[in-house]
Amino acid sequence: MEKVKEILKRKQINIENILCIFIILCPILDIISFGYRNIFNSNSSPSTIIRPIIPILVSIYLFFKSDSKFKIYTMLGGFIYLIYGLLHLYVFRGTITKSSYGTVIHEAQYIINYTFMILNLFIYIYIFRKSNQEEKLAKSVLIASGIYIISIYISILTKTSSSTYIEGMGYKGWFESGNSIGAILILSLFITTKYIKKEKIRKFAIPIILLEGLFLTLLLGTRTGLFGFLLVIILYGITEATHSLIHKGKINKKVIAGSIATISIILLVIIAIGSTTIQRRKHLQNIEKNIVDETKQQESHITGSLLEIKEKIEQGTLEENYMSGPQKQSIMDLYQIANKLGVKNNDQRMQQLIYNIALVKNQKSPLHILFGNGYLANFRELVLEMEIPAFLFNFGIIGFLLYFVPFLAIWVYGLYQGIKHRKKVESSDLMLFLGCSFVFALSFLAGYTFFNSSNMMMIVVLNTLLINRIEQIKEEI
């Protein structure tokens, strides 16, 4: 019996190693995906097939090694997600028009990705809980971050980097989305900043963090990168100072000085060299002035494409079946509300939010409210980039409960336990909680957070480490 237990223990550790390797492979899979799609001009890539293999194999292993109660809950959960997915796609199929940005197959890819996200969350929490192997998981994030940032600088130096924006502004390396790579690096910082204080690791961690900082603030070109990095450094300094003051009765002056120095250096470099983000904002301001609403003889408050559709709706010249009745009415509502609020014509996220709220109201469909009206069912510029509203509007109340609420529940649980056991909370624990909080802010304000496979894994790791630390703190009491 003891021998069997020892074998199972070794298998458990091996699975933990495999799951850590999966995190390290994320940047490599992203590069493969980018390269394949650009070389072969394809929407699919080998990484799409490779990425689910590890979670599937681990879930099969857990299923067969577990007791009957676990098997029942697993099958019940899988059945619920399967039924929801089929019903969502059925509803989506009935909402497709000629203006829709995607097909049933494209929508199914999102459903599958989100289901795998929840599967990964369950697997990582289950495997790493009470395992005392969380340090491996955190180090795998540091290694993955190093691969991401080194590959980006190599692409810039070799002039093979893709541009963040279609105008040719910004660098995003060999990756699909500038917003996604920015979010991945920022979320990883909430995990890796703890290594700044660890002597053996900080000689690797600090250069990686500094390289990430320079890239995010100077080269990427997104507001998420510029303000996100500065915010993480500020939060790190505050959490370290607060923790030191509460537990040691004094402020850690080295950490405060280091945080201030880092922010000061980056701000000075931005002033001296400039930032792609600032250049991008100036470019958007120039574009904004060029979109004119002829009916009002003033700057438009919606994009040029949407203004053209609005005029065709008014004139009755819009192609038949190009949009449904509720979609047309929502375009008109968007136009009225955007004018009333003075929305900028290049603020697509606000326009998307207004349109999608109006669409739910105009559809007046309980089925759409429950199962969603389809993420890719609308015109390309009206597809919601803000993911939390998208979960609610496009995937319905049930989709919101299945795909977003598990993360919200962990956040609430972390907040409750953190307050309850505040004397045991370390500064790195606070950073994990703030990282989980930042996921929500990033998802709502910027998007491309839950919608990216590798970003999903960073979110899963943050939540896994947070739950792991809560369990450790509870055991210490």
CORQUIQUI-V332008 format. One record per residue. RES is the residue in one small letter. PSI is psi in whole degrees, 0 to 359 (999 if undefined). Layout:
<<RES:PSI> <RES:PSI>>
This chain:
<<m:317> <e:324> <k:320> <v:316> <k:320> <e:320> <i:315> <l:323> <k:317> <r:320> <k:320> <q:315> <i:321> <n:321> <i:319> <e:317> <n:319> <i:317> <l:327> <c:319> <i:324> <f:321> <i:316> <i:328> <l:344> <c:309> <p:325> <i:317> <l:323> <d:319> <i:318> <i:316> <s:313> <f:314> <g:314> <y:314> <r:325> <n:323> <i:316> <f:3> <n:51> <s:152> <n:348> <s:170> <s:161> <p:329> <s:334> <t:326> <i:321> <i:320> <r:319> <p:351> <i:310> <i:310> <p:322> <i:314> <l:318> <v:319> <s:323> <i:317> <y:313> <l:322> <f:315> <f:337> <k:352> <s:171> <d:175> <s:326> <k:316> <f:317> <k:319> <i:313> <y:321> <t:313> <m:321> <l:315> <g:315> <g:321> <f:318> <i:313> <y:324> <l:312> <i:317> <y:314> <g:316> <l:318> <l:321> <h:315> <l:327> <y:315> <v:319> <f:318> <r:326> <g:350> <t:355> <i:135> <t:182> <k:338> <s:354> <s:141> <y:343> <g:171> <t:180> <v:321> <i:316> <h:318> <e:322> <a:326> <q:320> <y:317> <i:316> <i:316> <n:315> <y:324> <t:320> <f:328> <m:314> <i:321> <l:315> <n:320> <l:314> <f:314> <i:311> <y:318> <i:317> <y:316> <i:320> <f:353> <r:131> <k:28> <s:345> <n:27> <q:16> <e:336> <e:324> <k:317> <l:317> <a:320> <k:327> <s:327> <v:319> <l:317> <i:315> <a:319> <s:319> <g:318> <i:316> <y:305> <i:323> <i:318> <s:325> <i:314> <y:325> <i:317> <s:324> <i:315> <l:326> <t:2> <k:36> <t:6> <s:141> <s:161> <s:145> <t:322> <y:155> <i:340> <e:357> <g:12> <m:142> <g:158> <y:137> <k:16> <g:212> <w:51> <f:156> <e:318> <s:131> <g:321> <n:320> <s:315> <i:326> <g:316> <a:319> <i:312> <l:320> <i:314> <l:325> <s:330> <l:329> <f:340> <i:317> <t:344> <t:339> <k:339> <y:353> <i:329> <k:354> <k:115> <e:315> <k:332> <i:335> <r:337> <k:341> <f:322> <a:315> <i:313> <p:321> <i:315> <i:318> <l:318> <l:321> <e:318> <g:315> <l:319> <f:312> <l:323> <t:331> <l:324> <l:330> <l:315> <g:5> <t:151> <r:328> <t:317> <g:312> <l:303> <f:330> <g:314> <f:314> <l:321> <l:318> <v:316> <i:319> <i:315> <l:322> <y:314> <g:319> <i:315> <t:320> <e:317> <a:316> <t:315> <h:316> <s:321> <l:319> <i:317> <h:335> <k:352> <g:11> <k:158> <i:139> <n:97> <k:328> <k:317> <v:315> <i:314> <a:319> <g:318> <s:314> <i:319> <a:317> <t:312> <i:318> <s:317> <i:315> <i:318> <l:321> <l:320> <v:320> <i:317> <i:319> <a:315> <i:324> <g:165> <s:139> <t:329> <t:316> <i:319> <q:319> <r:318> <r:320> <k:321> <h:318> <l:325> <q:321> <n:319> <i:320> <e:321> <k:340> <n:349> <i:110> <v:135> <d:105> <e:329> <t:334> <k:355> <q:49> <q:173> <e:136> <s:155> <h:7> <i:167> <t:163> <g:320> <s:318> <l:326> <l:321> <e:318> <i:318> <k:318> <e:322> <k:324> <i:316> <e:322> <q:350> <g:25> <t:6> <l:137> <e:141> <e:137> <n:12> <y:323> <m:153> <s:169> <g:311> <p:325> <q:317> <k:314> <q:324> <s:327> <i:316> <m:321> <d:318> <l:315> <y:314> <q:313> <i:319> <a:320> <n:318> <k:319> <l:350> <g:39> <v:139> <k:142> <n:346> <n:5> <d:77> <q:326> <r:318> <m:320> <q:319> <q:317> <l:313> <i:314> <y:314> <n:326> <i:315> <a:324> <l:318> <v:318> <k:317> <n:332> <q:325> <k:46> <s:114> <p:325> <l:317> <h:323> <i:321> <l:314> <f:359> <g:153> <n:10> <g:122> <y:319> <l:23> <a:352> <n:173> <f:145> <r:319> <e:350> <l:4> <v:124> <l:119> <e:332> <m:115> <e:326> <i:313> <p:325> <a:319> <f:318> <l:312> <f:311> <n:334> <f:0> <g:173> <i:320> <i:318> <g:320> <f:316> <l:320> <l:324> <y:335> <f:320> <v:326> <p:320> <f:323> <l:321> <a:318> <i:319> <w:314> <v:318> <y:318> <g:319> <l:313> <y:310> <q:327> <g:318> <i:318> <k:321> <h:40> <r:333> <k:341> <k:352> <v:130> <e:165> <s:325> <s:330> <d:319> <l:320> <m:323> <l:316> <f:318> <l:326> <g:316> <c:326> <s:319> <f:331> <v:315> <f:316> <a:316> <l:319> <s:323> <f:317> <l:323> <a:323> <g:187> <y:36> <t:295> <f:340> <f:1> <n:131> <s:315> <s:326> <n:322> <m:317> <m:325> <m:321> <i:317> <v:316> <v:315> <l:313> <n:323> <t:313> <l:323> <l:312> <i:318> <n:315> <r:323> <i:316> <e:321> <q:317> <i:318> <k:324> <e:329> <e:339> <i:999>>
